[in-house]
Each structure stands twice: as structure tokens, then as C-alpha cells.
Amino acid sequence: MEKADLLLKNATVITLDEQFHQYEPGAVAISGDSLLAVGAEREIVEQFQAHETIDCGGKVLMPGLVNAHTHVPMTLLRGLADDLRLDVWLMGFMMPVERQFVSPDFVRLGTQIACLELIRSGVTCFADMYYFEEHVARATAEIGLRAVCAQSILKFSTPDAQFFEESLAAAHDFIAKWKGHPLIVPSIGPHAVYTCTDEILQATVELALKFDVPLQIHIAETALEEENSRSEFGMPVVPYLKKHQLFDAKVLAAHCVHLDDGEMNTLLHYQVGVAHNPSSNLKLASGFAPVNKMLELGLNVGIGTDGPASNNDLDMFEEIRLAALLAKNVSEDPTALPARTALSMATRLGANALHIGDITGSLEPGKRADLILVDITALHASPRFKRDQNGLYAQLVYTGKSTDVRDVMVNGRWLMRDREISCLDEKELLRQAGEYAQQIDAFLIQREKSVLSKLIAIGGTVEEESFEVQAKVRVTDPEPVLAALKQPGVEILRARHYDEFDTYFLFADPDMGTLRYREDEFIEANGQASQARYRLTLIGAAREYHFKSDVLLSRSRYLAPATYSLRFYREYFKPVDELSIEKDRQRWRVLFRGTEFYINLDRLDQPQLGYFLEVKSRTWSRRDAEHKASVAEELLVFLSASQGERVTKDYLELAQATRTAHE
Amino acid sequence: MEKADLLLKNATVITLDEQFHQYEPGAVAISGDSLLAVGAEREIVEQFQAHETIDCGGKVLMPGLVNAHTHVPMTLLRGLADDLRLDVWLMGFMMPVERQFVSPDFVRLGTQIACLELIRSGVTCFADMYYFEEHVARATAEIGLRAVCAQSILKFSTPDAQFFEESLAAAHDFIAKWKGHPLIVPSIGPHAVYTCTDEILQATVELALKFDVPLQIHIAETALEEENSRSEFGMPVVPYLKKHQLFDAKVLAAHCVHLDDGEMNTLLHYQVGVAHNPSSNLKLASGFAPVNKMLELGLNVGIGTDGPASNNDLDMFEEIRLAALLAKNVSEDPTALPARTALSMATRLGANALHIGDITGSLEPGKRADLILVDITALHASPRFKRDQNGLYAQLVYTGKSTDVRDVMVNGRWLMRDREISCLDEKELLRQAGEYAQQIDAFLIQREKSVLSKLIAIGGTVEEESFEVQAKVRVTDPEPVLAALKQPGVEILRARHYDEFDTYFLFADPDMGTLRYREDEFIEANGQASQARYRLTLIGAAREYHFKSDVLLSRSRYLAPATYSLRFYREYFKPVDELSIEKDRQRWRVLFRGTEFYINLDRLDQPQLGYFLEVKSRTWSRRDAEHKASVAEELLVFLSASQGERVTKDYLELAQATRTAHE
């Protein structure tokens, strides 16, 4: 007889291997971290002698569930804000709170709570993407769950990086350190096309290829993402990523809601794994993912919960059931996505999507012992019909609850026995979570009083903050500037001329920033005013950096189309003071030494302050900002304006100073 | 101080009244079966002196959930057949099994199991529709739950009635006996437009009005139902029901998936309650109900689980969450159907939809004490943010599980305390359910060997059985018949002429019936054959009744379009014998003495057996069958054929006799 460490017998074994073998009564033999054998009880018992034998009492013994997409530390933000539009939810609540609170301690606590919830609902492996990801990995490994952990990279400031270079460097160190760990597969996570630059995409692919680790990214989650990709890049998201060689890496793509057949075929060609997130897609009204089509095509489509702030939990039983139900109605075919397929998505196909299908996802000899025992005799799941082998899958999918999971083993080690988890002090974790919640509540209650939250409350598309390199010079005569713009050396991409009427709302607390209501009247070549544009901008108080020669790095905060009247905003925001500025602006978008700049030649008419020349460029990284600051200097020289008086005040400050002088 | 029987204090009270009052800490005072007061703890404690005071430990105290549409005895058929098309599921599995097994004992057991499951998931009231409904009512009342119980009425044979008159009579007695019961509201349930006749609709409305009880019906569940209504009645389902005065009753309409704005307005005008069944609609691919529109219009839209055979459980927490999530994606608006609205659908609006909103559905003084206590401190629901009052609803809807319900009270009486239910022996109930499951398994395994199940297995639309009154006469000369058809007294609605080629498959077991593959070639006025039609009919062996003069009541079993070739069916069904019949058929649909008949004048060409005249009419009730049998006799006289030889054998039997004679 062969030796084994552990025999699990008298189980209803569903292997979820490619042939969907079932054994009743069945058994598995385990040695160390791996499965030695899976089969009919009689055969296994005859073949193996084990140190320990456990009678499973007829429970279902199946591979542990694979949560293919989540952000586990967000358990601490669960229920923070619901029933909101994605932009308001993300930019109005999640991002500000994350910037304020997310730290290694936060990430560790949130991960521990998530792991408890995941184990209780039968998950043995998950794919994560967050900040301070090494702390997610560490907490997960300590508890003993399996995970593919991606350090997120975004072009915006994040809780763990002012600029993307910092998070990329952290990701490099994280991957180098954890590569080869028995439980954790380190990974890199460029967040999405719309939150990354080409440079970020390229750097993350290189990193993934260098270490041969998976790359996680959000793809085609919303129709807007697709729309923007088409208008900005002239193509949908998938071809755009293909063009940037992203799929050379082992990619796990979350969402994939808005894809056409060609894009699905591209994903198939590059063996991209897909994470379908049914609850999240419904809750954020992202659309219905073409799950049937992707499965028929042969894509490895797993199922994920997405982050617990947008779900609001990590219950894979709910997701599996929802995936099976949704696909039927979307395809108008009740035979679509049967229970058996749904369960294989949550196990084998999910593991394949994570690019770790060789070690987990089904009960097969040689794979790691990642398994769960599920009680299917509860009242809500009874009776059991045995006529059809598929009945067992249907019972698990359509009546199973996460609370029916009794035991969980990962890598050959029990993490839960009869619903008891001993490795963590749940009460203490919840106490700490409660403390965070109190602080976050206080932070948001305070913020509710702010202009930003009121701006968000009235909706509209709100743009994320952006950084701008900016140099401003007072000019006495505009002609040399206009003449310089006709010289070679600068390429004019677009020219506009308009009257700009700005109304600034000032608030008692300067930290609230200033709200600008702006009306632009475009002036055509014939001198006539044509269409008008109304915008609302919330301008933060802070200037972040000064470069040499008074080139500023400034932050513009939030921008929204102003759909209501000035009167409405005045009454709604109740500013303590108000100031108007009127100017004639000539504006050019130009290419200078390979860099794009905006040039504004402004004539301040109210108050009458004369001409100003502004040179501006957007930036997303520190290195890029430094580079652009020096090119901006050169552009001022080119425009014959480098000798003019440098102005570091904005127009509002200039107007305020003028008013004070007149009082 | 005022007196009360019971005070519940230190609770997080959410009343779900129209103003959505919340009290934290809150309390309620109860006297007998009713709520005396609901409010802030301090005020309630000051105002009332009670025999007993219970500290709720901060749990959420809210109205019990209302399951607005279900068929509770079907707990015993849970998981019997899944991932199937509605017709195959219903006619291939549910109806045959129900015909075989559903009895008062079955209904009682299934109801008891359902009630246990409902109590455990926080339901205090449900709307049911099934057979032997008095036994549903009795079991429910014994346990102590509140329910609106409708005796189902269908034009088909049901487990409790061969003809609808029997079930209608049973419904009358049931309603008369239970009207005024403190827990049970008796009700009448014409199943749906497509399963009822006008006569049934009329009779059920009369009954509902006579006793002033609710009427339950399925409305616009599938696109096919709407399509058929338009083609058959020239109008959608709602106007058709309006035309038949159905909405004069207090109607609870289940599903309402395929409605236009006009139909919704009709429902609103007549104060029809709606039961939305999200899981069922998804699982059977019925479509997405226009829930937002119905709510905006002001309809009382409740939430139901539908029967546990098509869900597969009675978990209202799953349904509430799904209702809230689905509506967002369907309307492409994540702010649609917020958690608060979803919870009010599952409580107050649901009770209104059941037409018992005056006594239950919210925590308000004077209403019955139907309430639950829910623990919201579990790990999967933590932490709790208190910034926004709506957070509590979101916590219950998006992270709440049925297993978080700790206590349930109905009509002032505790049914569950700290998850313990003492009134039933769960183990014994599950043992009995297991026995039924074994018998049903055996029955279906046996049937798997049958032609019917094989017919169903290959899909296609399968029609339900129908009853036909039929008289057949051998005629030597067709001319007098043709002449009579030109006389006044018979109105020809349609005339057709075709060659009919029938191939009969015979099987070893005559109980399997006979399968007929039929090819019709239509003959145009110019004598040319035009389009052909291929159909498959499974004909049962049984003749049900003989009326006088050899008028037969026969049962045609299942009809499907034959989409494959004769060769395919021969190989697939493997008949032991085969027989071909070829005939020239002239067929008329006529109106005679106010009754619709089909008249077939057949010339049997192979075998050559001469002319036959058949007179047929469909029927759904015994009284109607008797009436039509006598009119058929009169029609034979009118057609100058009453003297011909009466034939009670069908063509297959005649052909078999001929073949035997030649052997």
C-alpha cells in the first residue's frame, strides 16, 4: 500500500476536472501540500495507508472556489456609499477616503477581515489588486490562503505613491521578493486604459515579462470606457492594448463587459484570462457581459466578487448563482450557462484565468490540496434528487449558501473545521474596523459641509484632478508673441479666440478651495461671438511644487459642465464673497520641441490689468513635470517673453489685490 | 402609564412606513396581536408598562418580509429539473410529476418545510397559489405564519381536479370556510390567460367579488404569452383581462414582465398589486420586468421568490438584493431602485400588493405585530457607517443574509427565537421529503425510458394535452356532405385541402402511446400542391369517455413541429413497428349552432378504405363536452351522414386491421 498523510473518505466528490468526474462515495488522498489521488472510496482506501483518515459524512468534497477579481482591503469601506453613479462613488467617496485613510495598517486589517469572510464562503484562492499590495500578500500568506496579488499602478496620485514611478518601483521589489512563494503569486496591476499612460502600460508589461508573473487590468468595464477609447485612440480598448503589446504578458482581464467578437478572439489568441463580476456590473449599471459567447469561444472565464465596497461582500455563492441566472436571461435561453458550467467557472476556469490552473482549480492528482466540504442536507437545499448527475451542481448553485461550507483546506492545511477558524481574533479585528469606520464617518461628515461634496451631490460628470506645469508672464505688448507664433519651431495644432467671463465663489474656509463659474463666448474669424460654453471648476488652494524660474506645478481639482444658471449656483453654494473677471483670451494648442503646450494670451478687461501670457502643459509624472518645466522656459524665450515680469499669482489673486487697493 | 403585553427595546428600529422613520435606540410596544406604539426607546419606555420587556441588543427591528408570489408545496420538487426550457421543465417534468404525486399529504409536508425556510429567512407573510390549497392554509395557520392562499384553477386536469368545475367548487368551499381567519386570507387563483378559458376567468372574478377576497393570476410572464394573446385575442394580456372584468376584483398579478405603458396604467387604475420575481425571471429567461417604471407610476410592486422548483429556494434576502441590482443595470442607472426602495417593496409595498396593507407590511401602531430582528454586526456585514440613514438599508440589502435573521414574530407570537424554531420536527419532515424524492426519482428514471421523455429531450415547442369531442362516420358518397356544407345553418370559417402522409411509430409497450410523423401538402384551388408542413404527435393510448351514439372524448397528447427528417426520428425513437397511411383530406373550420367544429372529409388512399367524415371540437370542461357531443350529433344529421356506419377506431387501428387481414 502507498503512504499518504491524510485520507478524506465517505464524501460526495465532485472533481470539476475537464471530464467532470464524480465519486459517491468518494475519497481523496493527500500528501503534504498536494493531492495524491482522487476517486471512488473503495479504490482509494484499498490503495493508501494514511496517518489520519477523516469521514466526511457524505458532504460534498470539491475544489475550493477561486475569486477571480477583488480588492480585499476594501472590506473596511463596505457600505460606505451605495446607490451612486460610478464617478460620484469613485471620485466623490472612494478615492478621497482612500487618500486619507489607506495605509499599510489599513490594508493589513482589511485583508485579514476579507480572508475570514473568504474562508467562510469556501474560497481558497483569490486575485487581488490594491495599494500597498505587499501587505495584502503578507496578511494572506500568514493566514494561509492562496492569492495572485497585484500592486496597482495608476497615473493619478494613489495612497501609496505620489507619482507612478514610486508604485512601479515598489511593485518591482514586491515581485522580486515574493516570486516563488508557495501561496502568493506576485503580480502587477496597471489599473485600466483610462487611468494609465502608454508609458505605464509599457513599463508594467516589461515588469510582468521580466519576472514571468501575471498582469491584472480592468478592461471594457463600461460603455463610456469603450466610447472614450474610440474617440481618443481611434480604436476600442482591446486593440489599443494589443498595439501596446500588453497581451505579451499573462493577462487577467477584469470585467470585459463591452467587447465585440473580434476583441474576444484577440483575448483568446493571447490566452487572456477573464474575470466576470456579475454583482458589481449590475450594481454599477456597467452592462451585461457577453459571458456565454466568451465561454463558447473557449476563453477561461472566472467569476469575481469585485471589491466589497461595490458588491458589498465577498460571497462567491451569490456570484456563481447570479452568473448562472443572468446569462440565461441575457441570452434569452434558460439552458444557457447551466449550473455545472457556473461551478467550473468558479473553480477550474477561474484558476486558468489567473494562470495558475496547473496547481489549483480542480481535484486532480498532483494539484495542490485546495478543497472544501459543503453540507447539502440543510432544509433550504433539500430534498436531493439523484436521477441526474447535474442535479448536484444545480443543488450547489441554485440553493447553496456560503454558510453551508463547513471545512476549508488550502495547500494541504485546514483553515476552517466545522465553521471554526482559529487563526484570527475576529472580535478584535471588527473592533479595529469599527474604529476606522468612525473616523471615516467623521471625515465625511466634516466634508459634507464642503463645496466639493456639494458639487458632487448635484451630479454631472466630474473629472479627476490633474497636474499642470504652468508659467505666467506679464507682457506689455502682445505683438512680439503673435509674431513668434508665426515662426517655424512651434507647430500650432489649434487656435481659438474667446471672451471669458469668470465668476469666483469664495468661501469662509479657504481649504474648501474656490469655485469658478465660467462662461466662454467663442469669437469667430469675422469677430462675431458664436456658441457659448458654461463650466464649473473647483480649484484647490494648494500649489504643490515650485520649479526654478517660478514655473509652477499646480493642481486643478474638479471640472463639471455647468448645467444650471449662475443664480442657481449662487443660491445653492451660498458663497461668502464673489468676484468677477472678464478677459479676452487667444488660446493655442501647440507642439514645441516634441511637447504639447497650451498658450494663453489674455487681455484682462475687468479689472483692467493688461496683457498676460500663460504657458501650460499637463503632466502625470514627476520626471515628466521636471522635463516640461524646462521646455516651458525655452518656450517663453521663443515667444520673446522671458524678460517679462513673472507672475505667480492667479487671476483671482490679482483681482483680489486690485479690489483691496481700491477699497 | 399605559399597559402593554410586551416591550422590545434597545433596537435599531426601521419602520419602513411611508416616511421611513428610524429610531436608534428604538422600541415597540405590543398588545395581543398588534403594535401599540413604535418610537424612540426613551419615549416608549416612559409611556408603557409591560408584562415583559426584551432587550434587543441593538439588532435591527423591522417589519417581517412579505413573499409576494410563491407555490410553497413545491419545496418537495426543489432541484428536480434545472437549466431547462420553460415548456420542457413545466410539461416534461413538473406537470407529470405533480399529476403523479401531489396529494393533500404532499401539500401539507411541502408547506411545512417551506414555512420553516420562510421563517428562517425573515418572512412573516406570503402569497401562495397551488393545488389542494386548503391544506396549504391549514399547515400555515398551524405553524402561525400569515398567508394569502389561492386555490389554483386551470383548464387542464390538475392533481386536484379532472375538470375546472371541481376545483372551482373546492375554492368556493375553501373561501367560505376561511374568510375572516386571523392569519389566512383565502383567495382564488385563475392560473393565467393561456391556461384558463373565458368561462374560468368570469367564474373566478365572480367568486372573488362575492367574498371580497384577492384574486391571484400570472400576467405577462413571457414574451410568448404576450405574442399569443395578440394573435389569438387581437390584444395584449392586460386589456384582454380588463375586457373580462377581471380587475373588478382585488388582483395580485405575478410577474408583469412584458407590459407597455398603457397596460401599466391600467393596472394602476384598478389598483392591481404586482409581484416581481427576479430570480425566477432570470432562471427561466422570461425577460427583465420594468420594475422602475411600475414603481415610478405608483404601482404597489412586491417581491416574490416564485416556487422553490424554479428558484430554487425561498430566500427573500437574495430576491431583494437581486431586485435592487437588476433594476440598476436594466435602466442603466446605478441610482435606480436604491436599497430603501427595495426593502419597502419586500415589506409595505408587498403587503399593499396582497391587499392586506392595512394590517401588515410596516411597523405602525394598529398594525399586526409581524416583525423580525436582524443581526447586522456579522463579519460579512461589517463595519457600519452611520453618516447616512440610508446606510442601514444598504447594509441589509447588499450584505444581509437570511442567516442574519435571529427572531421572527407573527401576529404578536414568536415563531423563532435566536434562530430556534420549536413548533416542527425538522428532521422528520426532511426524512419524509427524502422519501418523496426517492419515489419521484424512481418514477422519472422509469419514464426516461419512454417516448414522451425522448420527445421532450429533443426539444421543440411541445403543446399540452387537449381534450377533443369526436364523431366519425363512414360515408359511401361525399357529395351530400359537400352539398350540405353549402346550405345556410353552417358558417364556414376556413377551408383547406391537402394530402396527408402519416407515418406511425409503434412501440413494444402500448402505454407509451404512438408517435405520428405527419407531412401535409396543401392543395391550392388550381390543384397544385403548395407548401408542406411536418409535425410530430404523441398520441396517448387512453380514450377517456364515451358519450351516447359513439361520440368520443379523446385526448391528444403532445404536439411538436417536426424539425428533423423521418429517418432521424426512426433512428432516434427505434420503433418496433411502423405503418403508413396516405389520405386526401378536405378540412373545414365551421360555426354550427354557436359552436366551433372541425369537419374532415377524408379519402383513404393507402390503405384504400374509402371516405370518412369526422366532426371534432376542442373542450376544456365536462359540461362543455357533454354539450358539444350533442351538437356534434346534430351536425352529423345536418351533414346527411347520421345514417352512416359509426367508426370508433382511429385510422391507425383501421389500417392495422386491414394489414392483419391481408397477412
Interface residues (C-beta under 8 A of the other chain):
Chain A: T75 L76 R78 G79 L80 A81 D82 D83 L84 R85 L86 W89 I113 L116 E117 R120 S121 S279 N281 L282 K283 L284 A285 S286 G287 F288 N311 N312 D313 L314 D315 E318 R321 L322 L325 L326 K328 N329 S331 E332 D333 P334 T335 A336 P338 A339 T377 L379 H380 A381 S382 P383 R384 F385 K386 R387 D388 N390 G391 A394 Q395 Y398 T399 K401 S402 T403 E426 L430 A433 G434 Y436 A437 I440 D441 L444 I445 E448
Chain B: T75 L76 R78 G79 L80 A81 D82 D83 L84 R85 L86 W89 I113 L116 E117 R120 S121 S279 N281 L282 K283 L284 A285 S286 G287 F288 N311 N312 D313 L314 D315 E318 R321 L322 L325 L326 K328 N329 S331 E332 D333 P334 T335 A336 P338 A339 T377 L379 H380 A381 S382 P383 R384 F385 K386 R387 D388 N390 G391 A394 Q395 Y398 T399 K401 S402 T403 E426 L430 A433 G434 Y436 A437 I440 D441 L444 I445 E448
